[in-house]
Amino acid sequence: MLGVATSASAFGAMLVRPASGMLADRKSKKFVMILGLSIMMMGMLGFIVAPFAIAIVIIRITQGMGFSAKTTAQMAIATDVLPKSKVNKGLSYFGICMTLSGSFASMIGMALLSGDNFTPTWLGGAGVFAVSLIIVSTLNYEKTFKKKHTSFQADSAKPSLGHLHTDNIKQGWFWTYFERKAFLPSLIQVMVIASSSVIVFLPSYSVQIGTNIPVFYTLQAVSMLLMNIVVGNLIDRVRNPLVLFVPSAVSFSLSLLLTSLATGNAMFYFAAILYGIGFGACNSIMSVVIMSTATPDRRGAASATFQCAGDIGMGVGSLVGGVIAGLLGYRAFFAVLAVLPVIAIVMSILILGQRKEKSV
């Protein structure tokens, strides 16, 4: 059931991800992000009003749509406001906030629980989104940004913002919504995020083996923070992202294998550290690789491509993982997940092997 609920959210995100990217490029990234945050906030309140299985699945699908709009616009905005010379490093630091928020949110959400009463957690989530809405409402860069890049598009024989590329029209409707250059690297991201679906099942697993899940989240968050700082400082110094991606994926795979073998706190917590190092770096590196492919007027499409890969990975990983865990147990499922980062390494060598360092 954990897998079904998570997959429902990922399915909702996939449904509107292409439209979110196109709307962000054509109209306003700020509007798309406000819309997404509003949907997420209302969903949190919906859990309080309708705490029933069918209603929860419907809310999760709707929240997935809001999450899709928010994250698609959010990454495009981050790329827009960064100086050209610091896009790669900036996106790496931006990734720190995205990955850390997931780690700390799980820990804080559980701390807000009052016995079997989830209402404080849902109210806390709604409050976070409300604060986010206030912050986003202060963004005022878009008019200046569009004016600045009008000449860029004219010089490079591309239409002004709000219109489609001629090349994309010729290549079909699919590339209207997604960025062609980001497509193959996004296949690697599918493997990375599918591997991270382990996080959905960890609370139940920790109860099963008698460990403390808040400590896992804390160690994961700290190691993730430190690793992303390292990646942020190195990403512009390497000629090929494989130099950073391969060892990070190895760490990620080892963390999943150790999780499947854990019998007590020591191994479980060591797995948390490796998880933070591996997943944090892999996700950050792929965001830089994928977003660096896009011109300013296609960043919404590139973000949609990157995020949709995550939706597919999380949706399929959670759904299939729930089935495997139900049939064979958590340990077998985590052992299977440990293979996915290895597959990601092979894919990265094939797709990124000839890639040279490029600036946006």
N, C-alpha and C positions, 0 to 999 in steps of 0.2 A: 504493500500500500504506500510505503514511503516512495518507492520508485514511481508508482502511478501518479502520485501528487506532484512530484518533481517534473515528470515527463509532461504533465498537463500544462505546467507553467512554460516549459521549453516549447511545447507545441504552439501555445498562444503567441510566444515571442516570434517563432518562425513565420506565423501567418502574416504579421504586419511589419516584419523587419525590412523587406524590400521597399514597401511604401514609405516607411519611416526615413530611409536613406534618401529616397527621391524627394520627399517633402522637405527634408532638411536642406538639400542642395537647391531646390527650386524656390522655396519660400523663406523659412526662418528656422534655424537650428534652435534658437531660444524658445520659439513657440512649441516645437516638437518636444523639447525637454520639459517644459512646463506641463504639457498635456500628459506626458508619461508619468511625471511625479504625482500629478493629481489623481490619476488612475490608481497608482500604487497606494496612495494615502487612503483613498476610499475603500480599497480592498482590505486594508488593515481594519478599518471600522466594520466592514462587512463580516469579518470573522466573529466579531462580538455579537452582531445582530443575528447572524445565521450560522451557528456552530453545528451544522449538519454535513454529513459526508458528501452528498450530491452538491450542496451549496458550496462547500469548500473547494471541490474540484472546479466548479464553474468560476469561482472567485480566483483560483490559481491560474486558470486560463486567461482571465481578464487581466490579472496582474502581470502575467507574462507579456501581454500586449503592451502594457504600460512600461514594463521594464525594457522591452525592445525599443520603444520610442526614446526613452530616457538615455539608455546607454549608447544608442546609435548617434544621437545628437551630441552627447557628452564628449565622446572621443573626437568627433569632428571639430567641436569647439576648442578642445584642448590643442589640437593640431593647428587650428587657425591662429590662435593667440600667441603661439610660440615663435620666437625669432627663427628665421630660416636656418641660421647656423647652429641652433640648439634644439632642433626638432627631435632628433633621436634621443638625446639625453633627457629632454623634457618629457617625452612620451614614456621613457623608462621610469622616471620619477612619478609620473601620473599613474603608471601601472602599480606603483607601491600603494597608493591610496586605494585603488580598486581592489587589490588582493588583500590588503590589511583589513579593509572594512568588512569583507566576508568573514575573516577570522575572528575579529573582535565582536562582530554582530552576533555570531553564534554563542560566544561566551556571555555577552551581556544579556542576550535574549533569554538564556537559561537562568541567569541570575535574577531576572525580573519575574520569573514564575513564582506564583504564590500557591504552593501545593499543587492541586489539579486545576487551578484557575489561571488561564492563559491571558485573561483580559489585560493585566499590566503590560505583558509583552506586546500585545497588539496596539495598545495605546502608546507605548514607547516607540514602536515602529511608525505609527501615524505622526507622532511628534517629530521624528527625524525627517520625514518627508515634508512636513510643514516648514521646518527650518530651511530645508533645501530649496523649497519654493521661494522663500523670501530671498535667499542668496541669489538664485537664478534670475529673479526679477530685477536685480541690479545690473545685469549684463547689458552693455550698451555699445558693443564693439562692431556689430554687424554692418551698420551703414557705412562706417569708415572702411571696414574690411572689403565690402563689395566695391566701393568706389576705387580703392587702392588696386584691386585686381582686375578691374575692367580693362585697363591698358595691357596687363599681362596676357589676358585671354585674346585680345585683338592681335597682339604681336605673335602669338603662337597659333593663330588661325583657328581659335576656338570661339564658340558663341559666348555671349555674356551669361552671367549667372541667371538661373531660372530657365535655361533651355538645355536641350539634350545635345550631346556631341553628334556630329554627322556620322562619325565612325560607328558609334553605338547604334544609331538608327539602321545603318546598313547591316550591322552584325546581328540584328534581331532584338526582340523585346527583352530578352534575359539580361543583356548588358546595359539596358536602360536602368535597371535596378541594382545591379552588382558591378563591381570593378573587375575587368578582365585580368589585369596584372596582379590583382590580389587573390585570384581564385586558387591557383595551385598552392601557394603558401598557406592558404586557409585550410587545405586538406590536412596539413600538419597540425593545425590548431584543433581540428576535430579530435585527433588522437589525444592531444594534451588535455582537453577538457573532458573527454570521455574517461580518462584516467582519474581526473579529479572528482568524478561522481562518488568516489569512496567517501567523501565528506558527508554525503547524505545519510550513510549507514553507520557512521562512527559512534554516535551517541548510544545506539542500541548495542553495538559491538562492545563498547567499553563497559557497559553494564554486564554483559555476558562473561567478560574475562576479569571483571573486578578492578578496573582502573579508573582514574579520575580524568574525565574528558575536558574539564576546564583547563587543566594543566597542559594537556595536549594542544589545545587552541592557543594558549599563551606562548608555548615554545615554538609552535608553528609560526605565529605572528612575528615574534622577535627575530627568528632566523630568516623569515621572508623579508622583513624590513632591512636587515643587514645585507642580505644577498642582493636585493634590488638596488641598494646604494652602490654596491660594487659594480653591478651591471651598468648602472647609470653613468658611472665614471669610465667604464671600459668600452661601452658600445660604439663610441666614435673613434676609438683607437685601433679597432680590429678591421681588417680588410674584408672579412667574411664572418657573418654571425654564427656559423657553424662552430667556430672556436669557443664560443660561450654556450651554445645550445647543447652540443653533444654531452659535455660533462654534467650539465644541469639535468638533462633527461636521464642520464645514468643514475644520478642521485634520486630522482623522482621514482624510477623503477625500483631501486633498492628500498626506498621508504615503504612502498606498497608491499614488497616481499616481506620485509621485517614486520609490517603490520599483520600480515597473514600468519606469521609465526609467533607473534607476541604471546607470552603467557603471564607477563607481569608488567609492572610499571617501567622498569629500566629499558627494555626493548621497545615498548610502546612509545615512550617519550623520546628515545633516540630516533625512532621512525618519524616522529613529529618534526624534529629538527631537519632531517633529510627531506621531508615533504616540503617544509617551508623553503628550503634552499632550492630544491628541484622545480617544484611547480611555480614558485614565485618568479624564478629566473626565466623559465620556459615561456610563461605567459607574457612577461614583460618583453622578452626578445621578439616574440612573434608579433606583438602589437606594433613594435617599431618597424619590423620587416614589412608588414602588410600596409601600414599607414604611409610608409615612405614611398609607396608606389603611386600615390594619387596626386593629381594636380589639385589646386585649391577648390575648383568647382566640382570635383568628384570625391571630395573627402567624405561626404555623407554616404555615397555608394561604397567606398572602401571600408568605412566603419560598419556598414550593414553587412558586407561580405565577411569581415572579421567576426562580428558578433553572431551572425547566423551560423558560422562554423561552430561557435561555442554552444549555441542553442541545440544544434544537431548532436554534438558530442554529449552534452549533459542529458538531453532527452533520451537518446538511445542508450547511453551508459547507465542511466538510472533505471530505465524500464527493463533492459536485459539483466542488469545487475540485481534487481529485485527478484527476478525469476530464478537466476542462478543461486542467489542467497537463500531463497525459499526452498530450492531443491537440494542444494549441496552444502549450504551453510556459508557464513561470512568468510571463513578462512579460504575456502576454495575460490570464492568470488574475488577476494583481494589478490590472490595468487594469479588469477587470470588477468586482472587489471595491470599487474606488473609487466605484462608482455607489451602493452600498448605504448609506453614510452620508447621501448626498443624499436617498435614499428615506426614510431615518429622519427627516430634517429635515421633509419634507413630512408624514409621519405625525404627528410631534410637534406641528406647527402645527394639524393637524386635531383631534388628541386632547387636547392640553394648552393649546390656544389660549385657552380660557375659564377655565383653572384659576387660582385665587387661592391665595396662600400659606396653608397650613393646618398646624396643629400636631397631633401624635398624641395 
